[in-house]
Amino acid sequence: MRKAGLRVPTIFHAFSNQSGGFETIGFEIKDIYNAIEKQMWAGETDAEVELTFFSGLKSIDYGMFWKYSLDGEKRLQNLFWCDGTSRYDCSVFGNVLGFDAMYGRNKYKCPLVIFLGVDHHMRTVVFNYVILNNESEDSYVWLLRPFLEAMKGKPPKSVMTDGDLVIKSTVGIVFPGAHYRLCSWHLLRNATAKVGRFGLS
């Protein structure tokens, strides 16, 4: 509970920044703490609580979209979600799509993938989030298909990633007309890693 409590203000502020302010979120920070406590008492799994939470959000955000897949034992395998604001942002600013598969891992050691872009004020906008079971080509194909569905079939014109060959292959499968690009941060990191410093042996 203590670890979750430390992350709640950060998550709440991220939601408020993305949605345009605290008043547009639809819930307060105490609601997050209440949901965490309710989950602890109910004995529900994290996956059950998350899917119930999304269902509740649908009643106040008609643009809320989520997809999930289960493994052979009916356990949550992959989870994709985005809200109405993110879907709108993507419809306007989604011609260039960046996605970061190395953003972080949750307590289940699953990668968290974030799809993002840049708005007309050069601010980063988040389009959606995905928790994957693994980083295989099948998982990446799975995550790009709900993205297309959420964005009403409109693929991006360019996709920027970190140069992972599996991601590159997946982008070619799901977005065959999109240009694949390396992000500038990874280009600079890779270039400087190969160059020695002058005068040092």
Secondary structure, DSSP 8 states (H G I E B T S, - for coil): -HHHHHHHHHHHHHHHHHHTSGGGSSS-HHHHHHHHHHHHHHT--HHHHHHHHHHHHHTT-TT-EEEEEE-TTS-EEEEEEE-HHHHHHHHHHTTEEEEEEEEEE-TT--EEEEEEEE-TTS-EEEEEEEE-S--SHHHHHHHHHHHHHHTTT---SEEEE---HHHHHHHHHH-TTSEEEE-HHHHHHHHHHH---TT--
